[in-house]
Each structure stands twice: as C-alpha cells, then as structure tokens.
C-alpha cells in the first residue's frame, strides 16, 4: 500500500506525535509499504541530513507556541499536488491544525475517507498556550472545535480508552478505534560499554551528578507535564536516599521555573535539565536511570513511560489519563495519586530495595511488549486496508458528489494560488 501521514509537527520538533508518526512510518516501510510524511518546514532544521519520504512545506511561526509551526495557506496547492503525485491508498491525519485542513480538502475532493488520530486532549492544554485568557471560555472553544473536527471523521482513532471517553463527552457518536502508538524495543537496547562511556561524558559536563542515582523525566518541560511536582518530591526522597538526583531530559517554557524551584529548595546541584537530546542517545539515558518519575496528568498515552518500561526502568507515575491506560495499576512500577508523600515513598521504596527494583524492572520489560510497534502496526494496517477498500467500494456511489466537489477544490486551489502570486 501507499500511505500518507499528515502532521503539523515532525522532527526537529520533539513530542509524542512526532515519535508516533516516525515509528509507524519505519515499521510500515519494513513491511514493504511505501510511506510519505507531509509536515511543516522548520527554519533551524539541519537540511544536510537526508529525509527519505518526508515532504516539507513552507510554514510560519505562531504566538502560542514558539516550538511549533503552521503551514502557510499559500502552500496548500503544493500539498494537493504532492498527494496527487503520490496517489496514496490511505491518508492518515495526525493533526488538528493547518495541514489537517489541507488534507481534509484533498480527501473530500478525491473521495477518500477522512481518517484522523486524536492524539491531544486540547481542553487541558489550551490554557497553557494562552495563559492570559480566562480558561473556562477557552475550554468551551476547545470542546466545540474538537467536536466539529473529530465528530465529522469517517475513521476516528485515539491512543487510549481515556481519550475516547473525553471525545464521547463532547457528544461525538462516531465509532472510535483505540490504537496506541508503538515503540520499537530495539531502540532501547543499550550496549553496557557504550552506556558507561556516555555516562562518563555526561558527568564531565555535570560533575555534581557523579555517582548519583537518577530519577529520570523525559519530555516537554512545561506546565501541562506537571514537572514542578517532581522538585518537592525529590526533596523528600533525598532525606532518605542522599545520593538521589533528578535528570530532566527535554526543554520547554517551564524550564526556568523548574530551575528556580530547584534553587529555592537547595537542590540546584541535584536537578539537571539537559534540553533535548538526540533520540539515539535515549537508550543510554534510560540505561543510567534508577526510576522513571512521571507526574503528568494530561497524557493521552505517555510514550516516554512506555519507552522507560521497554528499557527496563521501573516507573513511578501519577495515575491519571494515559498513564492509567499504560500501567493499569502497579505494572512495571507504582501508579500513585498526585500526593507528594505517596509519590516520594514509592521512589524511596524502589531505591532502597534492590530486589524489588530488579523485579519491577523485569516486569516493566514484559508489560511493555503489548505496546510494541509491531503489535500496533498490525492493527493500523487493518485500518488502512479498510480505508482503501471503503474508497474503492464507494467510488461509483460518490462519483456524482465528487464531480460537484471538483469545482470547489479547483476554486479554492485557484484562489490560494492567486494569493501566493
């Protein structure tokens, strides 16, 4: 099959959607499918690095998130022509913004089912992107937008049952298929000698962490990830485990706030924010961690939690939203309430009992197998095959509708081209 992924974020933007699209692309290509990714251009991207199967389109920044880009309206004709040239069997949309509109127009004009995955619970996120506006009306806007967008999808996918429940609370009555994003276990197998060498280089840069045992967080350092919760948690852990430290691998608008909290708590030598690291280094990051500490309450899935489990790192996490789906209790670690004493006690328990940590490490590896990219791609393949068959079977029925849509498609395309001239 020929499959097109459409997303408003892709490398060098680091987040769960990027990882999900890349993981599915790689696995589908291993199975012999032809895959392209349509995504924005980023001004600081290293253009010397080849990107087979990735099509970039002219984009602009936005005032809500400096890390994200929106494809220009005048790039829509290029999107249409790229899809026409590729002639996909299925188009999988992983975004709610600019490229979603372009892909939706093309799908409608060409008679394709509208297939979209709802990755993000925008009701919880939107207030962080627009902090000066009152949250109640922002939530109403978010719910309405999600209902209009996802409620009109022909095929609607979510990573977890919790996210499906959120969509149903918006009165979306479409059938929702639940397919988590998958992880390639091979990416998190670390060679001990290489890991030791990586640790030595890391401690040369951060000498205060030499010999420390890590509580690890990987992800965006932002309010929606509840990273600030980890600072007082670490303070409680250090009282009983003096060699504990917190390593935050990631970046974001909350970085300065977290570093100030650490300084005020006297933990500045025990808290390191590394910024984003190359994905190839994550195997060494996880291999050096004692515990994966995760307090986010907004995850639709939580890929970093699955990555940590795949690498054999026991998890201590707040059991809300996607984390509840991934852990389903104390599988691969401890799922706790958003309570500082309970969270830190679980960390202390793992750090002070090597046998328990070893058992939870083995349990985490075994539990993570259900989230392997191979297992999830099996399910996604069936969705793509169904989408392709629906389009083929509906062609005669849709012919009259398609003829009517052609004039709209051409009118919009012509209008956008005139704007670009």
VMD Tcl script that draws the C-alpha trace (Angstrom):
set ca {
  {0.00 0.00 0.00}
  {0.92 3.65 -0.38}
  {0.25 5.53 2.86}
  {0.47 9.27 3.53}
  {0.89 10.62 7.07}
  {-0.12 14.25 7.59}
  {1.14 16.07 10.69}
  {1.68 19.65 11.86}
  {4.73 18.59 13.89}
  {7.71 16.48 12.94}
  {11.46 16.48 13.56}
  {13.19 18.57 14.83}
  {10.06 19.18 16.96}
  {10.19 16.59 19.72}
  {6.89 15.26 21.05}
  {4.71 12.16 21.13}
  {3.08 12.82 17.75}
  {6.47 13.06 16.05}
  {7.63 9.80 17.62}
  {4.34 8.08 16.77}
  {4.45 9.06 13.09}
  {8.13 8.12 12.75}
  {7.63 4.76 14.47}
  {4.68 3.79 12.27}
  {6.49 5.01 9.14}
  {9.57 2.92 9.91}
  {7.59 -0.24 10.69}
  {5.31 0.09 7.66}
  {8.35 0.53 5.41}
  {9.94 -2.58 6.92}
  {6.80 -4.42 5.83}
  {7.16 -3.24 2.26}
  {4.68 -0.35 2.19}
  {5.51 2.98 0.58}
  {5.11 5.84 3.08}
  {5.42 9.62 2.94}
  {5.10 12.22 5.70}
  {3.71 15.68 4.91}
  {4.80 18.20 7.54}
  {5.97 21.82 8.06}
  {9.41 23.18 7.30}
  {11.39 24.36 10.35}
  {13.85 27.25 9.95}
  {16.55 25.69 12.17}
  {16.33 22.19 10.71}
  {19.61 20.69 9.54}
  {18.88 20.42 5.81}
  {22.07 18.47 5.15}
  {20.51 15.40 6.80}
  {18.59 13.30 4.22}
  {14.92 12.65 4.93}
  {13.63 9.97 2.55}
  {9.87 10.01 2.30}
  {9.43 13.35 4.12}
  {7.84 16.30 2.29}
  {8.22 19.73 3.90}
  {6.01 22.76 3.22}
  {6.50 26.48 3.74}
  {5.44 27.41 7.26}
  {5.21 30.27 9.73}
  {5.61 30.62 13.48}
  {2.77 31.32 15.84}
  {2.38 33.32 19.02}
  {1.02 30.41 21.06}
  {3.96 28.00 20.87}
  {7.41 29.04 19.69}
  {8.36 25.38 19.11}
  {5.56 24.77 16.61}
  {4.93 25.79 13.02}
  {1.83 26.23 10.86}
  {1.89 25.55 7.14}
  {1.11 28.67 5.10}
  {-2.19 28.91 3.26}
  {-0.27 29.55 0.05}
  {1.42 26.14 0.46}
  {-1.91 24.29 0.22}
  {-1.68 23.82 -3.59}
  {1.73 22.19 -3.08}
  {0.15 19.83 -0.54}
  {-2.63 18.97 -3.03}
  {-0.15 18.32 -5.83}
  {2.10 16.21 -3.60}
  {-0.81 13.95 -2.69}
  {-1.91 13.79 -6.34}
  {1.59 12.68 -7.38}
  {1.86 10.09 -4.61}
  {-1.62 8.62 -5.21}
  {-2.00 7.14 -1.70}
  {-4.24 4.24 -0.81}
  {-4.87 5.82 2.60}
  {-4.27 9.25 4.18}
  {-3.71 9.27 7.95}
  {-4.10 12.71 9.56}
  {-2.34 13.28 12.90}
  {-3.08 16.95 13.43}
  {-5.89 19.39 14.17}
  {-4.46 22.48 12.51}
  {-3.28 23.85 9.15}
  {-2.27 20.65 7.38}
  {-5.43 18.98 8.63}
  {-7.48 21.49 6.63}
  {-5.38 20.94 3.51}
  {-5.62 17.15 3.80}
  {-9.35 17.30 4.54}
  {-9.98 19.36 1.40}
  {-7.97 16.95 -0.70}
  {-9.66 13.86 0.78}
  {-13.13 15.28 0.18}
  {-12.30 16.28 -3.39}
  {-10.71 12.92 -4.19}
  {-13.25 10.71 -2.45}
  {-11.05 9.47 0.40}
  {-12.42 8.69 3.88}
  {-11.30 11.24 6.48}
  {-9.03 9.22 8.82}
  {-7.64 11.03 11.87}
  {-6.00 10.17 15.19}
  {-6.86 12.40 18.17}
  {-3.50 12.49 19.95}
  {-4.01 15.50 22.22}
  {-6.51 16.49 24.88}
  {-6.61 20.17 23.91}
  {-9.09 21.02 26.67}
  {-6.26 20.54 29.18}
  {-3.51 22.08 27.02}
  {-5.08 25.20 25.54}
  {-4.89 27.23 28.76}
  {-1.12 26.74 28.87}
  {-0.74 28.09 25.33}
  {-2.96 31.12 26.05}
  {-2.25 31.86 29.74}
  {-3.59 35.43 29.66}
  {-7.07 34.40 28.58}
  {-9.68 33.00 31.01}
  {-9.71 29.22 30.99}
  {-13.48 28.50 31.04}
  {-14.21 30.04 27.60}
  {-11.02 28.51 26.20}
  {-12.24 25.08 27.27}
  {-15.60 25.69 25.61}
  {-13.84 26.71 22.39}
  {-11.60 23.64 22.57}
  {-14.52 21.25 23.12}
  {-16.53 22.80 20.30}
  {-13.60 22.66 17.89}
  {-12.82 19.04 18.77}
  {-16.46 18.06 18.35}
  {-16.69 19.71 14.93}
  {-13.38 18.24 13.75}
  {-13.46 14.72 15.12}
  {-17.20 14.32 15.00}
  {-17.11 14.54 11.20}
  {-14.31 11.99 10.75}
  {-15.07 8.86 8.75}
  {-12.49 6.89 10.75}
  {-11.58 8.18 14.21}
  {-8.67 6.75 16.23}
  {-7.40 7.53 19.73}
  {-4.41 6.09 21.63}
  {-6.38 5.21 24.80}
  {-9.83 4.48 26.16}
  {-9.47 7.56 28.40}
  {-9.11 9.82 25.37}
  {-12.04 8.04 23.72}
  {-14.13 8.86 26.81}
  {-13.11 12.51 26.52}
  {-14.29 12.61 22.89}
  {-17.56 10.91 23.79}
  {-18.12 13.54 26.48}
  {-18.16 16.06 23.61}
  {-21.16 14.16 22.19}
  {-19.13 12.57 19.40}
  {-21.06 9.49 18.39}
  {-18.66 8.11 15.78}
  {-17.15 4.70 16.38}
  {-13.75 5.26 18.00}
  {-10.94 2.80 17.34}
  {-8.29 2.61 20.07}
  {-4.75 2.09 18.77}
  {-1.85 3.17 20.99}
  {1.35 4.44 19.43}
  {4.01 1.75 19.42}
  {7.66 1.59 20.42}
  {10.46 -0.32 18.70}
  {12.15 -2.31 21.51}
  {15.43 -2.46 19.54}
  {15.84 1.30 20.01}
  {16.23 0.87 23.77}
  {18.75 -1.94 23.95}
  {21.95 -0.32 25.21}
  {25.47 -1.72 25.00}
  {26.93 -1.57 28.57}
  {30.33 -0.28 27.42}
  {28.77 2.47 25.28}
  {26.44 3.39 28.13}
  {29.33 3.66 30.59}
  {31.21 5.87 28.13}
  {28.13 8.06 27.66}
  {27.74 8.38 31.45}
  {31.37 9.46 31.82}
  {30.91 12.19 29.19}
  {27.68 13.30 30.84}
  {29.31 13.58 34.27}
  {32.16 15.61 32.80}
  {29.52 18.18 31.79}
  {27.54 17.78 35.05}
  {30.14 16.82 37.69}
  {27.68 17.30 40.58}
  {25.81 14.21 39.34}
  {28.85 11.92 39.56}
  {27.85 8.75 41.38}
  {24.24 9.88 41.87}
  {21.22 7.65 41.33}
  {18.79 9.15 38.87}
  {15.13 9.82 38.97}
  {14.51 10.48 35.28}
  {11.92 12.52 33.39}
  {11.84 12.63 29.57}
  {9.54 15.05 27.79}
  {8.50 18.65 27.35}
  {9.31 20.79 30.37}
  {6.01 22.62 30.58}
  {3.13 23.21 32.94}
  {0.91 20.55 31.34}
  {3.53 17.89 32.18}
  {3.38 18.80 35.90}
  {7.19 18.77 36.07}
  {7.26 21.19 39.02}
  {5.72 18.43 41.17}
  {8.96 16.46 40.86}
  {11.06 19.07 42.73}
  {9.42 18.77 46.18}
  {9.14 15.02 45.55}
  {12.93 14.86 45.11}
  {13.40 16.89 48.31}
  {11.51 14.20 50.23}
  {13.42 11.38 48.53}
  {16.82 12.94 49.32}
  {16.05 12.92 53.04}
  {16.18 9.10 52.96}
  {18.28 8.47 49.84}
  {21.12 11.03 49.99}
  {22.60 10.08 46.60}
  {19.36 10.65 44.63}
  {19.17 13.23 41.83}
  {16.67 14.30 39.18}
  {17.57 14.41 35.48}
  {15.07 16.13 33.18}
  {15.70 15.32 29.51}
  {13.78 17.86 27.48}
  {13.07 21.55 27.18}
  {10.17 23.94 27.08}
  {8.61 27.09 28.53}
  {8.66 25.73 32.08}
  {12.40 25.20 32.24}
  {13.29 28.46 34.04}
  {10.50 27.93 36.57}
  {11.66 24.40 37.38}
  {15.28 25.51 37.77}
  {14.19 28.34 40.11}
  {12.18 25.88 42.21}
  {15.22 23.61 42.47}
  {17.43 26.52 43.56}
  {14.92 27.65 46.20}
  {14.78 24.10 47.56}
  {18.59 23.90 47.67}
  {18.58 21.16 45.04}
  {20.32 23.02 42.21}
  {23.21 20.50 42.28}
  {20.79 17.58 42.13}
  {18.48 18.77 39.34}
  {19.74 18.94 35.76}
  {17.69 19.98 32.73}
  {19.61 18.70 29.71}
  {17.49 20.14 26.90}
  {16.50 17.85 24.05}
  {18.98 15.09 23.27}
  {19.34 13.13 20.02}
  {16.90 10.24 20.03}
  {19.76 7.78 19.54}
  {21.11 8.77 22.98}
  {17.91 7.93 24.86}
  {18.88 4.27 25.22}
  {21.87 5.40 27.30}
  {19.76 7.89 29.26}
  {17.27 5.20 30.28}
  {20.03 2.68 31.00}
  {21.51 5.08 33.57}
  {18.20 5.75 35.35}
  {17.02 4.01 38.52}
  {13.41 5.26 38.27}
  {11.28 6.97 35.63}
  {9.41 9.70 37.53}
  {6.32 10.97 35.73}
  {3.68 13.29 37.17}
  {1.83 14.42 34.02}
  {-1.97 14.47 34.27}
  {-2.74 15.26 30.63}
  {-1.22 12.37 28.64}
  {-3.39 10.74 26.02}
  {-0.94 7.84 26.20}
  {2.53 8.70 27.51}
  {5.11 7.32 25.10}
  {8.01 8.16 27.40}
  {6.51 5.88 30.05}
  {6.40 3.03 27.53}
  {9.98 3.81 26.44}
  {11.17 3.63 30.05}
  {9.40 0.30 30.60}
  {10.82 -1.06 27.35}
  {14.30 -0.13 28.62}
  {13.58 -1.88 31.93}
  {13.28 1.27 34.07}
  {10.63 0.96 36.81}
  {8.05 3.75 36.69}
  {6.59 5.88 39.46}
  {3.76 7.89 37.93}
  {0.58 9.77 38.77}
  {-2.24 7.50 37.63}
  {-4.34 9.88 35.54}
  {-5.38 9.79 31.85}
  {-2.97 7.86 29.59}
  {-0.74 6.71 32.45}
  {-3.68 4.72 33.82}
  {-4.07 3.01 30.44}
  {-0.36 2.20 30.18}
  {0.21 0.94 33.73}
  {-3.25 -0.34 34.72}
  {-2.16 -0.43 38.32}
  {1.32 -1.20 39.59}
  {2.51 -2.99 36.47}
  {6.15 -2.13 35.81}
  {6.38 0.19 38.81}
  {3.96 2.04 41.06}
  {0.96 4.08 39.95}
  {0.13 6.59 42.67}
  {-2.08 9.56 43.43}
  {-0.90 13.15 42.96}
  {0.37 13.21 46.52}
  {3.94 14.23 47.35}
  {4.34 11.81 50.24}
  {2.90 8.87 48.30}
  {4.96 9.62 45.18}
  {8.24 10.05 47.06}
  {7.59 6.97 49.24}
  {7.24 4.83 46.11}
  {10.57 6.19 44.82}
  {12.29 5.54 48.16}
  {10.89 2.02 48.23}
  {12.44 1.20 44.84}
  {15.75 2.90 45.59}
  {16.19 1.17 48.95}
  {15.24 -2.35 47.85}
  {17.46 -3.70 45.01}
  {15.49 -6.97 44.76}
  {12.20 -5.10 44.38}
  {13.69 -2.79 41.77}
  {15.07 -5.76 39.80}
  {11.66 -7.47 39.89}
  {9.88 -4.29 38.76}
  {12.46 -3.81 36.00}
  {11.77 -7.28 34.60}
  {8.03 -6.72 34.98}
  {8.29 -3.41 33.10}
  {10.05 -5.03 30.13}
  {7.46 -7.79 29.93}
  {4.50 -5.42 30.34}
  {5.77 -3.08 27.62}
  {5.63 -5.81 24.95}
  {1.94 -5.15 24.35}
  {2.91 -1.64 23.18}
  {5.49 -2.78 20.65}
  {5.36 -1.06 17.27}
  {4.88 -4.44 15.55}
  {1.70 -5.17 17.54}
  {0.23 -1.71 16.96}
  {1.14 -1.66 13.26}
  {-0.75 -4.93 12.79}
  {-3.86 -3.07 13.92}
  {-3.11 0.11 11.98}
  {-2.54 -1.88 8.78}
  {-6.06 -3.27 9.05}
  {-7.42 0.28 9.38}
  {-5.53 1.39 6.27}
  {-6.74 -1.63 4.32}
  {-10.30 -0.87 5.41}
  {-9.94 2.81 4.41}
  {-8.63 1.80 0.99}
  {-11.45 -0.70 0.47}
  {-14.10 1.84 1.55}
  {-12.79 4.30 -1.01}
  {-12.77 1.70 -3.79}
  {-16.27 0.42 -2.99}
  {-17.68 3.93 -2.63}
  {-16.29 5.25 -5.91}
  {-19.38 4.60 -8.07}
  {-21.71 5.95 -5.39}
  {-19.60 9.06 -4.84}
  {-18.99 9.86 -8.49}
  {-21.76 12.48 -8.65}
  {-20.68 14.02 -5.34}
  {-17.07 14.02 -6.47}
  {-17.93 15.88 -9.69}
  {-19.66 18.55 -7.62}
  {-16.70 18.79 -5.27}
  {-14.20 19.22 -8.10}
  {-15.32 22.73 -8.87}
  {-14.95 23.66 -5.17}
  {-11.50 22.08 -4.99}
  {-10.35 23.92 -8.14}
  {-11.87 27.21 -7.00}
  {-10.05 27.04 -3.64}
  {-6.82 25.95 -5.30}
  {-7.04 28.83 -7.78}
  {-7.81 31.33 -5.03}
  {-4.85 30.21 -2.95}
  {-2.53 30.36 -5.95}
  {-3.65 33.95 -6.65}
  {-2.93 34.88 -3.04}
  {0.56 33.45 -3.37}
  {1.38 35.40 -6.54}
}
mol new
graphics top color blue
foreach p $ca { graphics top sphere $p radius 0.5 }
foreach p [lrange $ca 0 end-1] q [lrange $ca 1 end] { graphics top cylinder $p $q radius 0.2 }
display resetview
